[in-house]
Structure formats: structure tokens, C-alpha cells
Amino acid sequence: MNLHTLYARHEPTTDTVAISHGLGCKSMDTLSNESTESLLKRNFFGKLDIVIYYDAECTKVAGRYPWHYSSKPRKSSKYTMLNCYRYALVWLEPHLPRIAIAA
């Protein structure tokens, strides 16, 4: 049985309550010349949701797992259940604010 493929990546949260409590992206003024990986480890980009897409170009959203959901797929997950169907899961690079990456 061939499974349809979905694409997942981490993106900054859109949760307004979390952002209002300071869990969103930090101020760009504090950005140094660190690598993206070290900024992720320091939680510079705040809480990250997992967004699932139907295509690799990330144009059609299939769903979003907020950062606080315990049932969200992990980075090691190869499959996910979405709307009662099982899909193969391919992880893409995180989508982070461009102004932060440009430094």
C-alpha cells in the first residue's frame, strides 16, 4: 500500500496568547552572527509550531500542530495521522524569519 506524502516543517508560533506572554520571536536587535542552529538551541525564534503541507513547496497547508500539543509528530517521525488517515512524512528545513537569518 502506497501512502500519500505530507511535508512538515517548524515555523514560529501564531498563538496570540503565547506571543503576548513573550514566547514569540525575540527582538532582532539582540541578533548576533550566530548560526541558525545555535539560535534555535537558544530558543531565539520562540515557540515553534509544526505546519504540515500537501506539497514540498509549502503552498497548501494541511494542518498545524501548535507548540504545546503533545500529540504532534517528532523530528524522528516518518508517518503521521491527519484527519483519520495515515501519511508518510517528510521533514523540511524550518521556516524562520528572514531578517533573523540574513544577519
C-alpha positions in Angstrom: 0.0 0.0 0.0 1.4 3.4 -1.1 0.9 6.2 1.4 0.5 9.8 0.2 3.2 12.1 1.4 2.9 15.2 3.5 5.7 17.7 4.3 6.4 19.1 7.7 8.5 22.0 9.0 8.8 24.1 12.1 7.5 27.7 11.9 7.2 30.4 14.6 4.0 30.1 16.5 0.9 32.1 15.6 -0.6 31.6 19.0 -1.5 35.2 20.1 -1.6 34.3 23.8 1.9 32.8 23.7 3.2 35.8 21.8 1.7 38.2 24.2 3.4 36.3 27.1 6.8 36.8 25.4 7.1 33.3 23.9 7.3 34.5 20.3 10.4 35.5 18.3 12.9 37.7 20.3 13.9 41.2 19.3 16.0 41.4 16.2 18.2 44.0 17.9 19.8 41.2 20.0 20.8 39.2 16.9 24.4 38.3 16.6 26.4 36.5 14.0 25.4 33.1 15.4 24.4 30.1 13.2 20.7 29.3 12.8 21.3 26.0 14.7 22.7 27.9 17.8 19.8 30.4 17.6 17.3 27.5 17.6 19.1 26.0 20.6 18.9 29.3 22.4 15.2 29.5 21.6 15.7 32.8 19.8 12.8 32.2 17.5 10.4 31.4 20.4 8.0 28.5 20.4 7.8 26.7 17.0 4.6 25.1 15.7 4.8 22.2 13.2 3.0 23.0 10.0 2.0 20.2 7.6 1.8 20.8 3.9 0.5 18.8 1.0 3.4 19.8 -1.3 7.1 20.3 -0.9 6.9 23.9 -2.0 4.8 24.6 1.1 1.9 26.3 -0.7 -1.1 24.3 0.5 -1.5 23.8 4.3 -2.9 20.5 5.5 -2.7 21.3 9.2 -0.9 22.9 12.1 0.3 21.4 15.4 0.7 24.2 18.0 3.9 24.0 20.0 2.1 22.9 23.2 0.4 19.8 21.7 1.8 16.5 23.0 0.4 14.5 20.0 2.5 16.4 17.4 4.9 14.5 15.3 8.6 14.5 16.4 11.5 15.1 14.2 12.2 11.3 14.0 8.6 10.6 12.9 8.3 9.0 9.4 4.5 8.8 9.5 1.6 10.9 10.8 -2.1 10.6 11.3 -4.1 13.6 10.0 -7.9 13.6 9.7 -8.1 9.8 10.3 -5.6 9.0 7.5 -2.0 7.8 7.8 0.5 9.7 5.7 4.2 9.4 5.0 6.0 12.4 6.5 9.0 14.3 5.0 10.7 16.9 7.1 11.8 20.2 5.5 14.1 22.9 6.9 12.5 25.2 9.4 10.9 28.4 8.1 12.4 31.2 10.2 12.1 35.0 9.9 14.2 36.2 7.0 15.5 39.2 8.8 17.0 37.0 11.5 18.7 34.6 9.1 20.1 37.4 7.0 22.5 38.6 9.8 
